[in-house]
Amino acid sequence: MTILDRPDTDRRDEHGIDVLPVEEWDAGQVADIEKFRDQLAGYLSGDVPEDVFRVFRLTNGIYGQRQGGTNQMVRVKVPYGSMTPEQLEMMAHIAERYSRGWGHITTRQNLQFHFVQLTDIPDVMELMASVGLTSREACGDTVRNIQGCHLAGACPQEVLDITQWAEAAYQHFVRNPLGQRLPRKFKINFSGCATDCGQAMFNDAGVIAVTRTLDDGTVERGFRVYVAGGLGATPHPALALEEFTPRDQLMPTIEAILRVFNEAGNRDNKLRARMKWLVDTLGFEEVQRRVFASRKFLVASSSWPGGIPDEVEQHGDDPAGSTTDGEITKIGQGIDTRPVSIGGLSPYVRWHHANVVRGAANGSVSAYAYAQLGDITADQFRALAAIQREFGAGVRLSNRQNVVFRDLTDEQLPTLYERLDAIDMAQPGAELVRDVVACPGADTCNLAVTQSRGLAKAIGDRLEEEGLAEVGGLRINISGCTNSCGQHHVADIGFFGAERRANGRSAPGYQMLLGGYVGDEQIHFGDKATRLPAKNAAEAAVRVIRRFAGEREAGETFRTWLDRVGGAKALGTDLKELDAFPEFEDNPDFYIDFGETGPYVAEIGESECAT
């Protein structure tokens, strides 16, 4: 008997979670679940071909793992990272019952659960639906999870609270016929100000709230829409579609971009099918012309999303605003939130300095719970839900793989720290170099060639040993291959995995990039510094960070410092001695990747769906 068949009281009793009655589930999601059961049965019986089921599975957010067989990754869509206590509790249950006891926050504010068995997927889909979550279109050639700044509505610098705009985009595009069989995936991001914490500058459609001054001197709030950004093996900066998009034109503009992509995108070669390649093929002016033409006549479409969305009309989008006399926390990449000197302060004060954001005129305070490597155990999920209820707080997942509590008061912070410390999530990690971001890597991904999570832990351990873990103002991101799921291109220090050949053997290696940056409506991709054996990459990171911490001037960003000392190539030359493999007999560890027990082998499976 499935959840759909059980009495409402039985469902509540089984998990102790306040789930939605079946009649309140999204009708589209109920249809998704029933269809998945039918298609799965057909696939297992041999009636549904492998290639057909694969496309269907991916569109429903179910991704095959490198382990093969019946092992699946379930990617849960979490629009703009917003979660409720019931959803956190259900994630705990799914992690414990169907996965390996923990879940993973992605750089796109999703949650992933690995090693879920294929035959259990419909049950997991029902559990998600019972708390208002779905995996629909979290993978595949679809409109992916709608991202938004995790501080939206609580940011001291925002122009507009983009929360309800992101919600409106999610509601409009999920299961929308326009987005079901696109040439390739399509990503949409929202940021409330030029700081761009939502990272709109490297997405297919990136939205940043801005203002313009009208002829009569009044200030109008609206948006600047960027198009054709992307990372991957060939990064491309997003381009401004127009100087200013009025609020009532935002949704038609996004749909027009999607329509142009759907009509003109490359369907013959997936490697050149993203929006960025369309600009390279047609030219930006032609893409721009087509988008404007599509938007002009979109009013005639049955799906016209014009005007102010209902979600915005109902809940508003006024900015949180900054105080004129209180403490305002600076945010964004490159901000030296606290130098390494905070290491001499008490644990609570260190956490408060690094993980608390304040400055909103409404008096709210936000605080980060640090999730190392983006991982959250079942017990931590439940504890986070309890904390959210206790403090009446909002919760958002961040694109740096942490959990943010919002709508707090100063009086609640000491108790919040105690609660987080009890579950090992109170390290001062937000915006400090300790907060290393990594993709899942060769642990589960078909495309990865290195254990990126293992390198992330090795770097973190070395930083702790050297007393450098709490240096502020720079970010480290790691990908297990060139595809940049770990967003290595836009980190101050980035690494991507690569197979190396040394002394006649294969060995795990990395390319080190320096100087990546996204913010202020700008984006810079990191420059290549040097190649490294995997086992020397942590030492290279430590050397760069030690030098930066010792040489930086007051308020100097990593990018500015890097330019001042000669750039990535100069630092790469200084690190060149680390690009050396010992003979296998002298140190076989260099030929074994992190977390592995046998010789390194670069195994690449069939690509299904990069993040």
VMD Tcl script that draws the C-alpha trace (Angstrom):
set ca {
  {0.00 0.00 0.00}
  {1.38 3.38 -1.02}
  {1.05 6.69 0.83}
  {-1.62 7.69 -1.65}
  {-3.73 4.75 -0.42}
  {-3.23 5.16 3.31}
  {-5.59 6.99 5.66}
  {-4.33 10.42 6.62}
  {-3.91 9.50 10.29}
  {-1.73 6.50 9.42}
  {0.62 8.64 7.39}
  {1.07 11.05 10.25}
  {1.63 8.31 12.80}
  {4.24 6.44 10.76}
  {6.88 9.18 10.59}
  {5.73 11.61 13.28}
  {5.84 14.39 10.68}
  {3.06 16.88 10.05}
  {2.49 15.99 6.41}
  {-0.03 17.46 4.00}
  {-3.31 15.60 3.46}
  {-3.27 13.89 0.07}
  {-6.02 16.14 -1.22}
  {-3.67 19.12 -0.71}
  {-0.83 17.62 -2.72}
  {-0.02 19.26 -6.02}
  {-2.13 17.54 -8.67}
  {0.77 17.53 -11.10}
  {2.95 15.83 -8.56}
  {0.40 13.11 -7.90}
  {0.31 12.47 -11.64}
  {4.14 12.41 -11.72}
  {4.26 9.75 -9.00}
  {1.63 7.53 -10.60}
  {3.31 7.81 -13.99}
  {6.70 6.99 -12.48}
  {5.29 3.81 -10.95}
  {3.83 2.81 -14.32}
  {6.98 3.60 -16.29}
  {9.19 1.87 -13.73}
  {7.06 -1.27 -13.94}
  {7.31 -1.15 -17.72}
  {11.06 -0.66 -17.58}
  {11.57 -3.56 -15.16}
  {9.43 -5.83 -17.32}
  {11.34 -4.85 -20.45}
  {8.45 -3.02 -22.11}
  {9.99 0.46 -21.74}
  {13.39 0.77 -23.49}
  {16.45 1.84 -21.50}
  {16.96 5.10 -23.42}
  {13.31 6.10 -23.04}
  {13.26 5.38 -19.33}
  {16.53 7.22 -18.83}
  {15.13 10.47 -20.24}
  {11.95 10.04 -18.20}
  {13.93 9.29 -15.04}
  {16.15 12.34 -15.44}
  {13.21 14.67 -16.04}
  {11.93 13.48 -12.68}
  {15.21 14.32 -10.95}
  {16.58 10.79 -10.65}
  {20.20 10.46 -11.71}
  {22.27 7.31 -12.17}
  {25.45 6.91 -10.14}
  {28.87 5.67 -11.23}
  {28.28 2.54 -9.15}
  {25.67 1.49 -11.71}
  {23.07 -1.16 -11.08}
  {20.03 0.05 -9.19}
  {21.86 2.82 -7.30}
  {20.28 6.20 -7.92}
  {20.79 9.78 -6.78}
  {17.60 11.68 -5.92}
  {17.92 15.42 -6.38}
  {15.30 17.29 -4.36}
  {14.35 20.68 -5.75}
  {14.44 23.38 -3.07}
  {13.36 26.61 -4.83}
  {15.60 29.51 -3.69}
  {16.69 27.24 -0.81}
  {13.61 27.79 1.36}
  {12.66 24.98 3.76}
  {10.13 24.29 6.51}
  {10.62 22.18 9.67}
  {8.44 19.42 8.23}
  {10.57 19.31 5.10}
  {13.77 19.08 7.13}
  {12.28 16.23 9.16}
  {11.26 14.39 6.01}
  {14.79 14.78 4.64}
  {16.01 13.09 7.82}
  {13.64 10.19 7.26}
  {14.63 9.80 3.60}
  {18.33 9.94 4.48}
  {17.93 7.32 7.17}
  {15.52 4.95 5.49}
  {16.49 5.15 1.82}
  {19.98 6.69 1.54}
  {23.23 6.40 3.52}
  {22.22 8.40 6.58}
  {22.95 11.87 5.26}
  {22.08 14.30 2.48}
  {24.13 16.81 0.54}
  {23.44 20.50 -0.23}
  {24.43 21.38 -3.78}
  {25.77 24.64 -5.18}
  {22.32 25.18 -6.71}
  {20.44 24.97 -3.40}
  {19.15 21.45 -4.06}
  {19.43 18.49 -1.71}
  {20.81 15.19 -2.98}
  {20.48 11.69 -1.58}
  {22.69 8.93 -2.95}
  {22.44 5.14 -3.14}
  {18.64 5.19 -3.27}
  {17.41 1.99 -4.87}
  {15.46 2.39 -8.10}
  {12.46 0.43 -6.84}
  {12.20 2.76 -3.82}
  {12.02 5.94 -5.91}
  {8.18 6.16 -6.08}
  {7.95 5.88 -2.30}
  {10.56 8.62 -1.91}
  {8.65 10.80 -4.37}
  {5.51 10.38 -2.27}
  {7.34 11.32 0.90}
  {8.63 14.47 -0.77}
  {5.15 15.35 -2.03}
  {3.71 14.96 1.45}
  {5.75 17.98 2.60}
  {5.47 20.04 -0.59}
  {8.78 19.10 -2.25}
  {9.49 17.53 -5.62}
  {12.36 16.24 -7.72}
  {10.54 17.12 -10.94}
  {12.94 18.74 -13.45}
  {15.85 18.77 -11.02}
  {17.80 16.95 -13.77}
  {17.46 16.55 -17.51}
  {17.01 19.02 -20.35}
  {14.59 21.15 -18.37}
  {14.29 24.38 -16.39}
  {16.31 23.47 -13.31}
  {15.86 24.58 -9.71}
  {15.17 28.32 -9.45}
  {17.92 29.82 -7.35}
  {17.75 32.92 -5.22}
  {19.91 34.77 -2.74}
  {19.72 33.03 0.63}
  {19.53 36.43 2.37}
  {16.62 37.72 0.28}
  {14.31 39.63 2.59}
  {17.02 39.96 5.22}
  {19.85 41.60 3.27}
  {20.93 45.10 4.28}
  {21.87 45.92 0.69}
  {19.01 44.54 -1.38}
  {17.00 46.64 -3.81}
  {14.08 44.20 -3.84}
  {13.25 41.07 -1.91}
  {13.40 38.55 -4.74}
  {11.81 35.72 -2.73}
  {8.36 35.86 -4.29}
  {9.76 36.53 -7.75}
  {11.75 33.30 -7.49}
  {8.64 31.52 -6.20}
  {6.61 32.86 -9.13}
  {9.25 31.68 -11.60}
  {9.27 28.23 -9.99}
  {5.49 27.94 -10.11}
  {5.32 29.16 -13.71}
  {8.02 26.94 -15.18}
  {7.66 23.64 -13.31}
  {5.87 21.18 -15.63}
  {5.48 24.00 -18.17}
  {5.28 22.39 -21.64}
  {7.90 24.86 -22.88}
  {10.55 23.39 -20.61}
  {10.16 19.64 -20.95}
  {12.44 18.78 -23.90}
  {14.84 21.68 -24.22}
  {18.07 21.46 -26.24}
  {19.88 21.33 -22.90}
  {19.33 22.36 -19.28}
  {18.29 25.94 -18.50}
  {19.20 27.68 -15.24}
  {17.60 30.77 -13.68}
  {19.04 32.73 -10.74}
  {17.81 35.73 -8.76}
  {19.83 38.27 -6.76}
  {18.37 41.19 -4.83}
  {21.29 43.55 -5.43}
  {24.53 43.95 -7.36}
  {26.43 41.99 -4.70}
  {24.93 38.99 -6.53}
  {24.96 36.42 -3.74}
  {22.54 34.46 -5.93}
  {25.24 34.27 -8.63}
  {23.10 35.46 -11.51}
  {26.16 36.31 -13.59}
  {26.87 32.77 -14.79}
  {23.43 31.44 -15.63}
  {21.25 31.11 -18.71}
  {18.95 33.78 -17.28}
  {20.25 35.78 -14.33}
  {18.11 38.41 -12.64}
  {19.52 41.21 -10.48}
  {17.33 43.83 -8.79}
  {18.35 47.40 -9.72}
  {16.92 50.92 -9.74}
  {16.60 53.70 -12.28}
  {15.85 57.39 -11.83}
  {12.98 58.69 -13.94}
  {12.76 62.13 -15.53}
  {10.69 63.44 -12.64}
  {13.35 62.39 -10.15}
  {11.50 59.41 -8.73}
  {13.34 56.12 -8.32}
  {11.86 52.99 -9.86}
  {12.82 49.53 -8.70}
  {13.08 46.79 -11.26}
  {15.57 44.34 -12.71}
  {18.54 43.89 -14.98}
  {18.34 40.57 -16.78}
  {21.49 38.80 -17.91}
  {21.59 35.96 -20.42}
  {23.86 33.21 -21.71}
  {26.16 32.84 -18.74}
  {27.66 29.49 -17.92}
  {30.57 27.63 -16.39}
  {31.46 24.11 -17.50}
  {34.60 23.35 -19.46}
  {34.16 26.61 -21.42}
  {32.95 29.38 -19.09}
  {31.01 32.32 -20.51}
  {30.08 35.55 -18.71}
  {26.42 36.52 -18.76}
  {25.48 39.56 -20.87}
  {22.95 42.26 -19.97}
  {19.87 41.90 -22.15}
  {18.82 45.51 -21.54}
  {19.62 48.25 -19.06}
  {16.36 48.00 -17.12}
  {13.42 45.60 -17.11}
  {10.27 46.86 -15.33}
  {8.73 44.59 -12.73}
  {5.67 43.81 -14.84}
  {7.90 42.73 -17.74}
  {10.20 40.38 -15.84}
  {8.29 37.12 -16.21}
  {7.56 37.68 -19.95}
  {11.26 38.45 -20.44}
  {12.37 35.19 -18.82}
  {9.81 33.20 -20.81}
  {10.91 34.91 -24.03}
  {14.52 33.91 -23.35}
  {13.41 30.32 -22.77}
  {11.34 30.31 -25.96}
  {14.26 31.55 -28.07}
  {16.51 28.89 -26.53}
  {13.92 26.17 -27.14}
  {13.45 27.20 -30.77}
  {17.05 27.94 -31.79}
  {19.24 25.90 -29.44}
  {21.49 23.20 -30.88}
  {19.66 19.87 -30.74}
  {22.31 17.95 -32.68}
  {25.26 18.41 -30.32}
  {24.65 18.56 -26.58}
  {28.19 19.77 -25.99}
  {27.25 23.00 -27.79}
  {23.61 23.24 -26.78}
  {23.58 25.66 -23.85}
  {22.41 29.26 -24.14}
  {26.03 30.48 -24.21}
  {26.64 28.58 -27.45}
  {23.54 30.10 -29.00}
  {25.08 33.55 -28.47}
  {28.33 32.34 -30.03}
  {26.44 30.95 -33.03}
  {23.91 33.72 -33.69}
  {25.66 36.67 -32.10}
  {24.38 38.54 -29.06}
  {22.51 41.19 -31.05}
  {20.49 38.55 -32.90}
  {19.66 36.68 -29.69}
  {18.65 39.99 -28.12}
  {16.44 40.84 -31.12}
  {14.70 37.49 -30.99}
  {14.06 37.75 -27.26}
  {12.51 41.20 -27.60}
  {10.37 40.06 -30.54}
  {9.16 37.03 -28.60}
  {8.39 39.15 -25.55}
  {6.44 41.69 -27.62}
  {4.02 39.10 -28.96}
  {3.94 36.88 -25.87}
  {0.77 38.62 -24.73}
  {-1.03 36.60 -27.40}
  {0.15 33.33 -25.86}
  {-2.06 31.24 -23.60}
  {0.86 31.03 -21.18}
  {1.50 34.79 -21.00}
  {2.93 35.48 -17.53}
  {2.79 39.27 -17.74}
  {2.02 41.74 -14.99}
  {3.02 41.42 -11.36}
  {2.79 37.76 -10.30}
  {0.15 36.80 -7.76}
  {2.85 35.67 -5.33}
  {4.40 39.14 -5.36}
  {1.04 40.90 -5.12}
  {0.12 38.79 -2.10}
  {3.40 38.80 -0.16}
  {5.19 41.88 -1.50}
  {8.78 42.46 -2.51}
  {9.83 45.46 -0.44}
  {13.51 45.33 0.50}
  {14.53 44.64 4.07}
  {16.44 47.92 4.02}
  {19.54 48.93 5.94}
  {19.68 50.75 9.23}
  {21.19 54.21 9.44}
  {22.66 53.84 12.90}
  {23.06 50.11 13.51}
  {25.73 47.63 12.53}
  {25.52 46.59 8.88}
  {27.22 43.38 7.88}
  {29.02 43.55 4.57}
  {28.41 40.54 2.38}
  {29.64 39.08 -0.89}
  {32.80 37.59 -2.30}
  {36.02 39.28 -1.27}
  {34.62 40.80 1.92}
  {37.13 40.45 4.73}
  {34.48 39.63 7.32}
  {37.07 38.91 9.97}
  {40.82 38.42 9.67}
  {42.67 35.47 11.11}
  {42.96 37.31 14.45}
  {39.49 36.13 15.47}
  {41.15 32.84 16.37}
  {42.09 34.30 19.75}
  {38.49 35.05 20.73}
  {35.95 32.79 22.47}
  {34.15 30.20 20.32}
  {30.83 32.08 20.57}
  {32.37 35.44 19.64}
  {34.22 33.87 16.70}
  {30.96 32.30 15.47}
  {29.10 35.56 15.99}
  {31.66 37.55 14.02}
  {31.78 35.16 11.09}
  {28.29 33.64 10.85}
  {25.84 36.40 11.82}
  {24.40 38.88 9.31}
  {22.52 41.94 10.49}
  {21.60 45.39 9.33}
  {18.04 45.05 8.06}
  {15.76 47.95 8.99}
  {13.12 45.51 10.18}
  {15.49 44.46 12.94}
  {15.93 40.88 11.78}
  {19.15 38.96 12.23}
  {20.36 35.97 10.23}
  {22.90 33.31 11.20}
  {24.68 30.52 9.33}
  {24.80 26.92 10.45}
  {28.00 25.52 8.96}
  {27.57 22.22 7.07}
  {31.03 20.85 6.34}
  {31.27 19.81 2.68}
  {27.55 20.53 2.44}
  {26.65 17.31 4.26}
  {23.80 17.01 6.79}
  {23.10 13.83 8.75}
  {19.62 12.58 9.60}
  {20.11 13.63 13.23}
  {21.25 17.09 12.12}
  {18.22 17.47 9.85}
  {15.93 16.73 12.79}
  {17.84 19.07 15.08}
  {17.68 21.86 12.50}
  {13.91 21.39 12.26}
  {13.61 21.60 16.04}
  {15.71 24.77 16.09}
  {13.59 26.32 13.36}
  {10.43 25.68 15.36}
  {11.94 26.84 18.65}
  {13.01 30.20 17.24}
  {10.18 30.71 14.74}
  {12.86 31.23 12.10}
  {12.95 30.95 8.37}
  {15.51 28.60 6.81}
  {17.34 28.84 3.49}
  {20.02 26.63 1.98}
  {22.91 28.64 0.56}
  {24.81 28.08 -2.68}
  {27.91 27.62 -0.54}
  {26.27 24.55 0.97}
  {25.32 25.95 4.38}
  {22.03 26.47 6.25}
  {20.88 30.00 7.08}
  {18.46 30.81 9.91}
  {16.59 34.06 9.35}
  {14.15 36.32 11.23}
  {16.10 35.99 14.47}
  {16.65 38.46 17.29}
  {19.90 39.30 19.02}
  {18.58 37.73 22.21}
  {18.21 34.37 20.49}
  {21.79 34.15 19.22}
  {23.52 32.68 22.33}
  {20.94 29.89 22.55}
  {21.11 29.30 18.81}
  {24.87 28.91 19.09}
  {24.43 26.33 21.86}
  {21.95 24.36 19.76}
  {24.24 24.39 16.72}
  {27.32 23.55 18.75}
  {25.54 20.48 20.10}
  {25.15 19.12 16.55}
  {28.62 20.17 15.32}
  {27.33 22.96 13.06}
  {28.63 26.00 14.95}
  {32.07 26.43 13.40}
  {32.73 30.00 12.22}
  {32.68 29.04 8.57}
  {30.58 31.55 6.63}
  {32.72 33.57 4.24}
  {35.93 32.25 5.80}
  {38.40 30.07 3.95}
  {37.39 27.02 6.04}
  {34.15 26.93 4.03}
  {35.49 24.84 1.14}
  {32.91 23.99 -1.53}
  {33.16 20.73 -3.48}
  {31.03 18.74 -5.88}
  {30.33 15.04 -5.08}
  {33.26 14.04 -7.33}
  {34.21 10.45 -8.08}
  {32.41 9.33 -4.94}
  {29.21 9.05 -7.00}
  {29.43 11.08 -10.24}
  {29.92 9.38 -13.62}
  {31.97 12.25 -15.04}
  {34.35 12.98 -12.19}
  {37.94 11.75 -12.39}
  {39.03 12.71 -8.85}
  {37.71 12.56 -5.31}
  {37.02 16.29 -4.93}
  {35.41 15.82 -1.52}
  {38.57 14.15 -0.29}
  {40.69 17.09 -1.41}
  {38.26 19.52 0.24}
  {38.66 17.71 3.55}
  {42.44 17.58 3.14}
  {42.57 21.33 2.54}
  {40.32 21.98 5.52}
  {42.46 19.80 7.77}
  {45.67 21.52 6.66}
  {44.16 24.97 7.22}
  {43.15 23.98 10.74}
  {46.65 22.66 11.44}
  {48.26 25.86 10.17}
  {45.89 28.18 12.03}
  {44.63 29.60 8.74}
  {41.07 28.24 8.65}
  {39.55 31.53 9.74}
  {41.18 33.82 7.21}
  {38.44 35.93 5.66}
  {38.00 37.31 2.18}
  {38.65 34.31 -0.06}
  {36.82 31.23 -1.23}
  {37.98 27.77 -2.30}
  {35.92 25.67 -4.72}
  {36.72 22.22 -6.09}
  {35.31 20.19 -9.00}
  {36.16 16.58 -9.77}
  {36.35 17.33 -13.50}
  {36.25 20.28 -15.92}
  {32.46 20.68 -15.76}
  {32.57 23.09 -12.81}
  {29.74 21.63 -10.73}
  {31.88 22.80 -7.81}
  {32.08 26.24 -9.48}
  {35.88 26.33 -9.44}
  {35.95 29.02 -12.13}
  {34.55 31.74 -9.84}
  {36.50 30.98 -6.66}
  {39.51 32.90 -5.42}
  {41.26 29.53 -5.35}
  {39.78 26.87 -7.62}
  {40.73 23.31 -8.46}
  {39.41 20.90 -11.07}
  {40.36 17.25 -11.29}
  {42.37 15.74 -14.13}
  {44.14 12.47 -14.83}
  {47.93 12.76 -14.76}
  {50.59 10.44 -16.13}
  {53.74 10.06 -14.04}
  {56.47 7.48 -14.18}
  {54.44 5.33 -16.51}
  {51.37 5.30 -14.26}
  {48.03 7.08 -14.01}
  {47.69 9.39 -11.01}
  {45.08 11.80 -9.64}
  {45.83 15.45 -10.29}
  {44.36 18.95 -10.27}
  {44.63 22.19 -12.17}
  {44.83 25.15 -9.80}
  {43.07 28.39 -10.79}
  {43.45 31.74 -9.00}
  {41.47 34.97 -9.02}
  {37.91 33.95 -9.84}
  {35.24 36.43 -8.76}
  {31.51 37.10 -9.07}
  {29.86 40.24 -7.70}
  {29.12 43.90 -8.44}
  {27.48 42.70 -11.69}
  {30.89 41.47 -12.82}
  {32.40 38.07 -13.25}
  {36.03 37.03 -13.62}
  {37.02 33.44 -14.27}
  {40.09 32.17 -12.48}
  {43.39 32.04 -14.35}
  {45.47 28.87 -14.51}
  {48.33 28.85 -12.00}
  {49.81 25.36 -12.04}
  {49.06 21.66 -12.28}
  {49.50 19.57 -9.16}
  {49.43 15.98 -7.93}
  {46.24 15.56 -5.87}
  {48.28 14.91 -2.75}
  {50.13 18.26 -3.13}
  {47.05 20.39 -3.83}
  {46.33 21.08 -0.15}
  {49.90 22.27 0.42}
  {49.61 24.60 -2.59}
  {46.40 26.11 -1.18}
  {47.99 26.60 2.22}
  {51.01 28.38 0.74}
  {48.83 30.82 -1.20}
  {46.58 31.53 1.78}
  {49.51 31.99 4.15}
  {51.10 34.49 1.80}
  {47.81 36.35 1.22}
  {47.13 36.60 4.97}
  {50.62 37.95 5.57}
  {50.84 40.41 2.68}
  {47.35 41.81 2.21}
  {46.75 45.46 2.88}
  {43.76 46.75 4.86}
  {40.56 45.94 3.00}
  {42.42 44.42 0.07}
  {40.59 41.68 -1.82}
  {42.28 38.50 -2.96}
  {41.89 39.52 -6.59}
  {43.54 42.91 -5.98}
  {46.35 41.29 -4.00}
  {46.85 38.69 -6.73}
  {47.23 41.39 -9.38}
  {49.63 43.29 -7.15}
  {51.98 40.31 -6.69}
  {52.12 39.36 -10.35}
  {48.99 37.34 -11.02}
  {48.24 33.63 -11.21}
  {51.23 32.79 -13.38}
  {53.67 34.34 -10.92}
  {52.20 32.38 -8.02}
  {52.12 29.28 -10.18}
  {55.83 29.64 -10.82}
  {56.45 29.85 -7.07}
  {54.44 26.64 -6.60}
  {56.02 24.75 -9.49}
  {58.15 22.59 -7.20}
  {54.92 20.98 -5.97}
  {54.13 19.72 -9.47}
  {56.25 16.62 -9.10}
  {55.43 12.95 -8.58}
  {57.84 10.74 -6.65}
  {58.66 7.30 -7.97}
  {55.86 4.86 -7.15}
  {58.16 2.78 -4.97}
  {59.18 5.84 -2.94}
  {55.63 7.07 -2.22}
  {52.75 5.03 -3.67}
  {50.26 7.32 -1.90}
  {50.64 9.83 -4.75}
  {49.12 7.23 -7.10}
  {46.05 6.62 -4.93}
  {43.23 9.17 -4.72}
  {41.74 10.44 -1.46}
  {39.58 7.84 0.21}
  {40.65 5.06 -2.15}
  {42.62 1.94 -1.30}
  {43.86 0.83 -4.71}
  {45.81 2.38 -7.59}
  {44.17 5.34 -9.31}
  {42.05 4.67 -12.39}
  {40.28 7.49 -14.25}
  {36.91 5.83 -14.85}
  {34.41 7.98 -16.71}
  {30.90 6.72 -17.24}
  {28.23 7.86 -19.68}
  {27.20 11.43 -19.02}
  {23.64 11.74 -17.82}
  {23.16 15.13 -16.35}
  {25.87 17.38 -14.92}
  {24.71 19.66 -12.09}
}
mol new
graphics top color blue
foreach p $ca { graphics top sphere $p radius 0.5 }
foreach p [lrange $ca 0 end-1] q [lrange $ca 1 end] { graphics top cylinder $p $q radius 0.2 }
display resetview
